[in-house]
Amino acid sequence: MARIDFQNYSEPTVNGAAFVDADILLDLGMRAASGRDGAVNFIAAHMYFNLADRKGAEDAAFHRQDIAGQMSKSEIAAALRAAREWLTVH
């Protein structure tokens, strides 16, 4: 799987974030929610689904709501902070 390095590049045009569309974000959310690439990470999944929904992915809101039912309030807050941070950087 291709990875975008969000840590080392501050410009979205350099790190590729400007080209991340809703389908990619939805796929990243599915991978995080299912543990396909390692351990299940609901915080990352919620963040990616939130970003995908913002970019217009039809199923993203459903998946975000589904996993939110399995998360604590503090985990949801962490996911929302991560999504805001991603938007600030990109």
Residue, then its C-alpha position, 0 to 999 in steps of 0.5 A: m500500500a502506498r503511504i503519504d508521509f504527513q510528518n516530514y512535509s508541511e506542504p500538501t503539494v509536496n506530500g501528496a495530500a492535495f490529491v487525496d480524494a474521498d475514495i482513498l480516505l474511505d479505503l484508509g478508514m476501512r483498513a484501520a477499522s478492519g485491522r487489515d494492515g495491523a491492529v484495529n485502530f478505531i480512532a484512525a478509522h473515525m478520522y479517515f471516515n470523517l475526512a472522507d465524508r467531508k470530501g463527499a464519500e457516500d458511505a463514510a458517514f455510515h461507517r463513522q457512525d457505526i464505529a463510533g458506537q464502539m468507541s468511548k467519548s475520549e476516543i471520539a474526541a481524539a479522532l475529531r482532534a486528529a481530523r482537525e489537525w489533518l485539515t489544518v496541515h492540509 
